[in-house]
Amino acid sequence: MGGIVSAPTVFFQGPREHFFRPLNWQDREACAAVLRQLHERVHGPDADYAEALTRELVLEIIQQVIAQPAYRNGALPESIAASGIVQPQAERDYALNLLRALKEHGWLEDYKDPINLQPTLKLTRAGKAFAEVFAELDNARHKTRQRNMRSARKALQAFLESRDEDELLDAYDFASRVVQDLQDDIEYFRLLMQTLTREALTQKLAWDEFNDFLERRFGKEMSVRLVADSVDRHRSQIIELLDMVRAWPEAQRLIIDSALRQRATWLEGVLEGRSATLWLCQRIEDLIDAACQVKLPMLRSEMHNYVRRFTSLLRQALSLDYGAESPMGRTLAGLKSSHSAERHVWLDALAQRLSTAEIRLPTSGLRWTHRDRQEVEGGDIDWHILPHSRLEAAMRRAEAEAFVISEDLLLTQLHALANARGATRPLRLSDLTVTDAPDVLTALHAVGAARSSQGKTAWRAHKLPTKFETPAFTADDFELQRQATGQAQPPEAE
């Protein structure tokens, strides 16, 4: 595969030679917390852009972080951290040393405010990127449901209206993030599983994490994201918009192709002589299909595994708690915790208590009773199926099978209709004859069959701006164009 080969980028050079050294010391948790706070203060949603990142402000942020007990132990000497006494000089000395280390190793750099020419600080490009990672990992804010799916659809709509190549590139970017969002959710449940297993080994139950998942993540975010109707609705709308782009005249598409090659030079390495517009449309469709057909079932499976594992551990924990509170459980726990001498005394006392118990075989008076099978009077009746029962069962079976549509049968019917009309003329839904119930079902499901994984290799469905009406329904008209067998891309419109 040919393409433009850029010069290799060397990251660990100059000020970044020991870039991660501040995160390798004993105070690495405090350093990571400081980087999160710096990113939130400068680039977060609550950032005050009128306030410059001065040296004193950075020192104040560091001192606020090490004031928390979780970060104080690693940042300050053990004698000072254990005493619990606030020592401003020691805290300021630590803040100065950390600020010096962040500047020395390429996280922060000096910057002069262009308005008042005052010396300030700012995160370097690499520092901002890695600080953003720390902030995202600690970010508890919710993502809106199907955010990138809806953004991809809106970008495609804007591209059709404005013919701006940036909108198509944005749609491609949003479509790639749809898969990443679902993968992040899958990793989230795998992390919950690891936390659950780890805490179960330490004889603790991760109830807080499970309760947080139910109330915050599942109730407000996951339950909506997993609704199939919402996902399929966005998916079908995106595919319709992509089909409208593919149906553009060749002259118009060539203009967009030229603009895309100038705007996104990375496309030259992947197009291999193909149309940039059609390639991006196909990639967007593949990404959306992968998200809906692969990642979404994986997400449901990971969620099911997590809930099933938690309920299993919960039942086990409740059973152990009940056993520990029983007389036998308390006795065994006391024996386990007692010393050797006390254990012998306790066992002697138990033996004396249990010495009155007697274990023997059942007496001869206890007899096993043989249960005779009761014979039902008239049990040899020769059962016959009544005619009305047979008719009722046949009606139920016919009703159940009435709306079962076979894609293979629909595609065969479409091929037969296309052959009857001629290979050069496209097939429209409005041209289909609708005289009985099977014809209605064929017309209603023809577009879905043409867009299925089997049908899209032979058909291209294009939505028309007109509607048509039949005695049974009113719907948008579609044009079904037959392609060459095995052709993955739709033919270019002349």
C-alpha positions as CSV (number, residue, x, y, z in Angstrom):
1,M,0.0,0.0,0.0
2,G,1.5,3.3,-1.1
3,G,1.3,6.5,0.8
4,I,3.2,9.5,2.1
5,V,5.9,8.5,4.6
6,S,6.5,11.1,7.2
7,A,9.7,11.5,9.3
8,P,9.7,9.4,12.5
9,T,8.8,11.3,15.6
10,V,11.2,11.0,18.6
11,F,9.3,11.7,21.8
12,F,11.9,11.3,24.5
13,Q,14.3,14.0,23.6
14,G,15.1,17.5,24.8
15,P,13.0,18.5,27.8
16,R,11.0,15.3,27.5
17,E,13.9,12.9,27.8
18,H,12.7,11.9,31.3
19,F,9.1,12.9,30.8
20,F,7.6,10.3,33.2
21,R,10.1,10.7,36.0
22,P,7.7,12.7,38.2
23,L,5.3,9.8,38.1
24,N,7.9,7.3,39.2
25,W,8.6,8.7,42.6
26,Q,6.9,7.9,45.9
27,D,4.5,10.8,45.5
28,R,3.2,9.7,42.1
29,E,-0.4,9.6,43.3
30,A,-0.1,13.3,44.4
31,C,1.6,14.2,41.1
32,A,-1.2,12.5,39.1
33,A,-3.8,14.3,41.1
34,V,-2.1,17.7,40.6
35,L,-2.0,17.1,36.8
36,R,-5.7,16.3,36.9
37,Q,-6.5,19.5,38.8
38,L,-4.3,21.5,36.4
39,H,-6.2,20.2,33.4
40,E,-9.6,20.8,34.9
41,R,-8.5,24.3,35.9
42,V,-7.2,25.3,32.5
43,H,-9.1,23.1,30.0
44,G,-12.0,21.6,32.0
45,P,-15.7,22.5,31.6
46,D,-15.5,24.8,34.6
47,A,-12.3,26.5,33.6
48,D,-12.0,30.3,34.1
49,Y,-10.3,31.5,30.9
50,A,-9.9,35.0,32.3
51,E,-7.6,33.7,35.0
52,A,-4.0,33.0,33.9
53,L,-2.1,30.0,35.2
54,T,0.5,31.9,37.4
55,R,3.2,30.3,39.5
56,E,1.3,31.1,42.7
57,L,-1.8,29.5,41.3
58,V,0.0,26.3,40.5
59,L,1.5,26.2,44.0
60,E,-1.9,26.7,45.5
61,I,-3.3,23.8,43.5
62,I,-0.5,21.5,44.7
63,Q,-1.0,22.5,48.3
64,Q,-4.8,21.8,48.0
65,V,-4.0,18.3,46.7
66,I,-1.5,17.4,49.4
67,A,-4.0,18.6,52.1
68,Q,-6.0,15.5,51.3
69,P,-5.0,12.4,53.4
70,A,-5.0,10.1,50.4
71,Y,-2.1,12.1,48.9
72,R,-0.4,13.5,52.0
73,N,1.3,10.3,53.1
74,G,3.3,9.9,49.8
75,A,4.1,13.5,49.4
76,L,5.4,14.5,52.8
77,P,7.8,12.7,55.1
78,E,6.2,10.0,57.3
79,S,6.8,12.0,60.5
80,I,5.0,15.0,59.2
81,A,2.2,13.1,57.5
82,A,1.5,10.9,60.5
83,S,1.4,13.8,63.0
84,G,-1.6,15.4,61.3
85,I,-0.3,18.8,62.1
86,V,-0.4,21.4,59.3
87,Q,3.1,22.6,58.5
88,P,2.9,25.3,55.8
89,Q,6.6,25.5,55.2
90,A,7.0,21.8,54.5
91,E,3.9,21.8,52.2
92,R,5.2,24.9,50.3
93,D,8.7,23.3,49.9
94,Y,7.1,20.2,48.4
95,A,5.0,22.3,46.1
96,L,8.1,24.2,44.9
97,N,10.0,20.9,44.3
98,L,7.1,19.4,42.3
99,L,6.7,22.6,40.2
100,R,10.4,22.5,39.4
101,A,10.2,18.8,38.4
102,L,7.2,19.4,36.2
103,K,8.9,22.2,34.4
104,E,12.2,20.4,34.1
105,H,10.7,17.2,32.6
106,G,8.4,18.8,30.0
107,W,5.0,18.9,31.7
108,L,4.9,22.7,32.2
109,E,6.6,25.6,30.4
110,D,7.0,29.3,30.9
111,Y,4.7,31.5,28.9
112,K,4.3,35.2,28.6
113,D,0.8,36.6,28.5
114,P,0.4,38.5,25.2
115,I,-2.0,41.0,26.7
116,N,-0.2,42.2,29.8
117,L,3.2,40.6,29.2
118,Q,3.1,39.0,32.6
119,P,5.1,35.7,33.1
120,T,2.7,32.7,33.4
121,L,2.8,28.9,33.0
122,K,1.0,26.6,30.7
123,L,0.8,22.9,30.0
124,T,3.0,21.7,27.2
125,R,1.4,19.9,24.3
126,A,2.5,16.5,25.6
127,G,1.6,17.6,29.2
128,K,-1.9,18.6,28.2
129,A,-2.4,15.3,26.3
130,F,-1.4,13.1,29.2
131,A,-3.1,15.3,31.9
132,E,-6.3,14.9,29.8
133,V,-5.9,11.1,30.1
134,F,-5.7,11.4,33.9
135,A,-8.7,13.7,34.0
136,E,-10.8,11.4,31.7
137,L,-10.0,8.3,33.8
138,D,-11.2,10.2,36.9
139,N,-14.2,11.9,35.2
140,A,-17.5,10.8,36.7
141,R,-19.7,12.9,34.3
142,H,-22.2,11.1,32.2
143,K,-22.0,10.8,28.4
144,T,-25.2,11.6,26.6
145,R,-26.9,8.6,25.0
146,Q,-25.7,7.7,21.5
147,R,-23.8,11.0,21.4
148,N,-21.4,10.1,18.6
149,M,-24.1,8.2,16.7
150,R,-26.3,11.2,16.7
151,S,-23.4,13.5,15.8
152,A,-22.5,11.3,12.8
153,R,-26.1,11.5,11.5
154,K,-26.2,15.3,12.0
155,A,-22.8,15.7,10.2
156,L,-24.1,13.7,7.2
157,Q,-27.2,15.9,7.1
158,A,-25.0,19.0,7.1
159,F,-22.8,17.5,4.4
160,L,-25.8,16.9,2.1
161,E,-27.0,20.5,2.7
162,S,-23.7,22.4,2.5
163,R,-21.5,20.1,0.4
164,D,-18.7,20.9,2.9
165,E,-16.1,18.2,2.9
166,D,-15.3,18.8,6.5
167,E,-18.7,17.6,7.5
168,L,-18.1,14.3,5.8
169,L,-14.7,14.0,7.6
170,D,-16.5,14.8,10.9
171,A,-19.1,12.1,10.3
172,Y,-16.3,9.6,9.7
173,D,-14.6,10.7,12.9
174,F,-17.8,10.4,14.9
175,A,-18.6,7.0,13.4
176,S,-15.1,5.7,14.6
177,R,-15.9,7.0,18.1
178,V,-19.1,5.0,18.2
179,V,-17.1,1.8,18.3
180,Q,-14.6,3.3,20.8
181,D,-17.5,4.4,23.1
182,L,-18.9,0.9,23.2
183,Q,-15.4,-0.5,23.7
184,D,-14.9,1.8,26.7
185,D,-18.1,0.5,28.2
186,I,-17.0,-3.1,27.7
187,E,-13.7,-2.3,29.4
188,Y,-15.7,-0.6,32.2
189,F,-17.5,-3.8,33.0
190,R,-14.4,-5.9,32.8
191,L,-12.8,-3.6,35.3
192,L,-15.8,-4.0,37.6
193,M,-15.4,-7.7,37.3
194,Q,-11.8,-7.5,38.3
195,T,-12.7,-5.3,41.2
196,L,-15.4,-7.7,42.3
197,T,-13.1,-10.7,42.2
198,R,-10.3,-8.9,44.0
199,E,-12.6,-7.7,46.8
200,A,-14.2,-11.1,47.1
201,L,-10.7,-12.6,47.7
202,T,-10.2,-10.1,50.5
203,Q,-13.6,-11.2,52.0
204,K,-15.3,-7.9,51.1
205,L,-18.2,-7.4,48.8
206,A,-18.0,-4.5,46.3
207,W,-21.5,-3.3,47.1
208,D,-20.7,0.4,46.7
209,E,-19.5,-0.2,43.1
210,F,-22.5,-2.3,42.3
211,N,-24.9,0.2,43.8
212,D,-23.2,3.0,41.9
213,F,-23.5,1.0,38.7
214,L,-27.3,0.4,39.2
215,E,-28.2,4.0,40.2
216,R,-25.8,6.1,38.2
217,R,-24.5,4.2,35.2
218,F,-27.3,1.7,34.3
219,G,-30.4,3.7,35.4
220,K,-29.4,7.0,33.7
221,E,-27.1,6.0,30.9
222,M,-26.7,2.3,30.1
223,S,-30.4,1.4,29.9
224,V,-31.0,4.0,27.2
225,R,-27.9,3.1,25.3
226,L,-28.8,-0.6,25.1
227,V,-32.3,0.0,23.7
228,A,-32.2,-1.7,20.3
229,D,-34.9,0.6,18.7
230,S,-32.9,3.7,19.3
231,V,-29.7,2.3,17.9
232,D,-31.4,0.8,14.9
233,R,-33.3,4.0,14.2
234,H,-30.1,6.0,14.1
235,R,-28.4,3.3,12.0
236,S,-31.1,3.2,9.4
237,Q,-31.2,7.0,9.1
238,I,-27.4,7.1,8.7
239,I,-27.6,4.5,5.9
240,E,-30.3,6.4,4.1
241,L,-28.1,9.6,4.2
242,L,-25.1,7.6,2.9
243,D,-27.2,6.2,0.0
244,M,-28.2,9.8,-0.9
245,V,-24.5,10.8,-1.0
246,R,-23.7,7.7,-3.1
247,A,-26.4,8.7,-5.6
248,W,-24.8,12.1,-6.4
249,P,-23.8,12.6,-10.1
250,E,-20.2,11.8,-10.9
251,A,-19.3,15.4,-11.7
252,Q,-20.4,16.6,-8.3
253,R,-18.7,13.7,-6.6
254,L,-15.4,14.5,-8.4
255,I,-15.4,18.0,-7.0
256,I,-15.9,16.6,-3.4
257,D,-13.2,14.0,-4.0
258,S,-10.7,16.7,-5.0
259,A,-11.5,18.8,-2.0
260,L,-11.2,15.7,0.3
261,R,-7.8,14.9,-1.0
262,Q,-6.6,18.4,-0.4
263,R,-8.2,18.6,3.1
264,A,-7.2,15.1,4.3
265,T,-3.8,14.1,2.8
266,W,-3.9,10.8,4.7
267,L,-6.6,9.5,2.3
268,E,-4.0,9.1,-0.4
269,G,-2.5,6.1,1.4
270,V,-5.7,4.2,1.6
271,L,-7.8,5.1,-1.5
272,E,-5.8,3.2,-4.1
273,G,-7.5,5.0,-7.0
274,R,-11.0,4.8,-5.5
275,S,-13.4,7.7,-4.9
276,A,-12.7,9.4,-1.6
277,T,-16.4,10.2,-1.1
278,L,-17.5,6.6,-1.7
279,W,-14.6,5.2,0.4
280,L,-15.6,7.4,3.4
281,C,-19.3,6.4,3.0
282,Q,-18.4,2.7,3.0
283,R,-16.1,3.1,6.0
284,I,-18.8,4.9,7.9
285,E,-21.3,2.2,7.1
286,D,-18.9,-0.5,8.1
287,L,-18.1,1.2,11.5
288,I,-21.8,1.6,12.3
289,D,-22.5,-2.0,11.4
290,A,-19.6,-3.2,13.5
291,A,-20.9,-1.1,16.5
292,C,-24.4,-2.5,16.2
293,Q,-23.6,-6.1,15.2
294,V,-20.4,-6.8,17.2
295,K,-19.8,-4.3,20.0
296,L,-23.3,-3.9,21.3
297,P,-23.9,-7.7,21.8
298,M,-20.4,-7.8,23.5
299,L,-21.5,-5.0,25.8
300,R,-24.7,-6.8,26.8
301,S,-22.7,-10.0,27.4
302,E,-20.2,-8.2,29.7
303,M,-23.0,-6.5,31.7
304,H,-24.8,-9.9,32.1
305,N,-21.6,-11.5,33.3
306,Y,-21.0,-8.8,35.8
307,V,-24.5,-8.9,37.3
308,R,-24.5,-12.7,37.3
309,R,-21.2,-12.8,39.1
310,F,-22.2,-10.3,41.7
311,T,-25.5,-12.1,42.5
312,S,-23.6,-15.3,42.9
313,L,-21.1,-13.7,45.3
314,L,-24.0,-12.0,47.1
315,R,-25.7,-15.3,47.7
316,Q,-22.5,-16.9,48.8
317,A,-21.8,-14.0,51.2
318,L,-25.3,-14.2,52.7
319,S,-24.9,-18.0,53.1
320,L,-21.6,-17.5,54.9
321,D,-23.0,-14.8,57.2
322,Y,-25.9,-17.1,58.1
323,G,-23.5,-20.0,58.8
324,A,-21.2,-17.8,60.9
325,E,-24.2,-16.7,63.1
326,S,-25.4,-20.3,63.7
327,P,-24.4,-22.1,67.0
328,M,-22.1,-24.5,65.0
329,G,-20.5,-21.5,63.2
330,R,-19.9,-19.6,66.4
331,T,-18.4,-22.8,68.0
332,L,-16.0,-23.4,65.1
333,A,-15.0,-19.7,65.0
334,G,-14.2,-19.8,68.7
335,L,-12.1,-22.9,68.3
336,K,-10.2,-21.3,65.4
337,S,-9.4,-18.1,67.4
338,S,-8.5,-19.8,70.7
339,H,-5.0,-20.9,71.9
340,S,-3.9,-24.5,72.2
341,A,-4.6,-24.8,75.9
342,E,-8.0,-23.1,75.7
343,R,-8.9,-25.3,72.7
344,H,-8.4,-28.5,74.7
345,V,-10.5,-27.2,77.5
346,W,-13.2,-26.2,75.0
347,L,-13.1,-29.5,73.3
348,D,-13.4,-31.4,76.6
349,A,-16.4,-29.3,77.5
350,L,-18.0,-30.0,74.1
351,A,-17.3,-33.7,74.5
352,Q,-19.0,-33.7,77.9
353,R,-22.0,-31.9,76.5
354,L,-22.3,-34.3,73.5
355,S,-21.7,-37.5,75.5
356,T,-25.4,-37.9,76.2
357,A,-26.1,-38.0,72.5
358,E,-26.7,-41.5,71.1
359,I,-26.3,-42.7,67.6
360,R,-27.9,-46.0,66.6
361,L,-29.6,-47.7,63.7
362,P,-33.4,-47.5,63.3
363,T,-35.4,-49.9,65.4
364,S,-37.0,-52.9,63.9
365,G,-40.4,-51.3,64.3
366,L,-39.5,-48.8,61.6
367,R,-40.6,-50.2,58.3
368,W,-40.4,-48.9,54.8
369,T,-43.8,-48.5,53.2
370,H,-44.3,-49.5,49.6
371,R,-46.3,-47.0,47.7
372,D,-48.5,-48.6,45.1
373,R,-49.2,-46.7,42.1
374,Q,-52.8,-45.6,42.1
375,E,-54.6,-46.7,39.0
376,V,-56.9,-44.1,37.6
377,E,-60.2,-45.4,36.6
378,G,-60.6,-45.3,32.9
379,G,-56.8,-44.7,32.4
380,D,-56.7,-46.7,29.2
381,I,-58.9,-44.2,27.3
382,D,-57.9,-43.9,23.6
383,W,-57.5,-40.2,23.1
384,H,-58.6,-38.6,19.9
385,I,-57.9,-35.1,18.5
386,L,-61.1,-33.3,18.0
387,P,-61.6,-31.6,14.6
388,H,-62.1,-28.2,16.1
389,S,-58.9,-28.5,18.2
390,R,-57.0,-29.4,15.1
391,L,-58.4,-26.4,13.3
392,E,-57.6,-24.1,16.2
393,A,-54.0,-25.3,16.3
394,A,-53.7,-24.8,12.6
395,M,-55.1,-21.3,12.8
396,R,-52.6,-20.4,15.6
397,R,-49.7,-21.8,13.6
398,A,-50.8,-19.9,10.5
399,E,-51.1,-16.7,12.4
400,A,-47.6,-17.1,13.9
401,E,-46.1,-17.8,10.5
402,A,-48.0,-15.1,8.7
403,F,-45.5,-12.3,9.4
404,V,-42.3,-14.5,9.3
405,I,-40.5,-13.0,6.3
406,S,-37.7,-14.9,4.6
407,E,-35.0,-12.6,3.2
408,D,-34.0,-15.3,0.6
409,L,-37.6,-15.5,-0.6
410,L,-37.8,-11.7,-0.9
411,L,-34.5,-11.4,-2.7
412,T,-35.7,-14.1,-5.1
413,Q,-38.9,-12.2,-5.8
414,L,-37.0,-8.9,-6.4
415,H,-34.7,-10.6,-8.9
416,A,-37.7,-12.1,-10.7
417,L,-39.4,-8.7,-10.8
418,A,-36.2,-7.0,-12.1
419,N,-35.7,-9.7,-14.8
420,A,-39.3,-9.1,-15.9
421,R,-38.8,-5.4,-16.2
422,G,-35.4,-5.6,-17.9
423,A,-31.9,-5.2,-16.6
424,T,-31.5,-1.5,-17.4
425,R,-34.6,-0.2,-15.6
426,P,-34.4,0.2,-11.8
427,L,-37.2,-1.2,-9.7
428,R,-39.4,1.1,-7.6
429,L,-41.6,0.2,-4.7
430,S,-44.5,2.2,-6.2
431,D,-44.3,-0.1,-9.3
432,L,-44.9,-3.3,-7.2
433,T,-48.3,-4.8,-7.5
434,V,-50.2,-4.8,-4.2
435,T,-53.3,-6.9,-4.5
436,D,-53.1,-9.3,-1.5
437,A,-51.4,-9.7,1.9
438,P,-48.2,-11.4,0.5
439,D,-47.8,-8.5,-1.9
440,V,-48.1,-6.0,1.0
441,L,-45.5,-7.9,3.0
442,T,-43.1,-8.0,0.0
443,A,-43.4,-4.2,-0.5
444,L,-43.0,-3.4,3.2
445,H,-39.9,-5.6,3.6
446,A,-38.2,-5.1,0.2
447,V,-35.9,-2.2,1.3
448,G,-34.9,-4.1,4.5
449,A,-34.0,-7.2,2.4
450,A,-32.0,-5.1,-0.1
451,R,-30.0,-3.5,2.8
452,S,-29.4,-6.8,4.6
453,S,-25.9,-8.3,4.7
454,Q,-26.9,-10.7,1.9
455,G,-28.9,-8.3,-0.1
456,K,-26.6,-5.3,-0.2
457,T,-24.1,-7.2,-2.3
458,A,-26.6,-7.3,-5.1
459,W,-28.9,-4.3,-4.6
460,R,-28.7,-0.6,-3.8
461,A,-31.7,1.1,-2.2
462,H,-32.1,4.8,-2.7
463,K,-34.8,6.8,-1.0
464,L,-36.8,9.1,-3.3
465,P,-38.3,12.4,-2.3
466,T,-41.8,11.3,-3.3
467,K,-44.4,9.1,-1.5
468,F,-46.8,6.6,-2.9
469,E,-50.1,5.2,-1.6
470,T,-51.8,1.8,-1.9
471,P,-55.1,0.5,-0.5
472,A,-53.1,-0.9,2.4
473,F,-50.5,1.7,3.4
474,T,-48.8,5.0,2.5
475,A,-45.0,5.1,2.4
476,D,-41.8,6.8,1.0
477,D,-40.9,5.6,-2.4
478,F,-37.5,3.8,-2.9
479,E,-35.6,2.9,-6.0
480,L,-33.9,-0.5,-6.0
481,Q,-31.0,-0.7,-8.4
482,R,-29.5,-4.1,-9.1
483,Q,-25.7,-4.3,-9.0
484,A,-23.2,-6.8,-10.5
485,T,-23.0,-10.0,-8.4
486,G,-20.4,-9.7,-5.6
487,Q,-19.8,-6.0,-6.1
488,A,-19.1,-4.4,-2.7
489,Q,-19.4,-0.8,-3.8
490,P,-22.4,0.7,-5.6
491,P,-21.8,1.6,-9.2
492,E,-21.0,5.2,-9.9
493,A,-23.9,7.2,-11.2
494,E,-23.5,8.7,-14.5
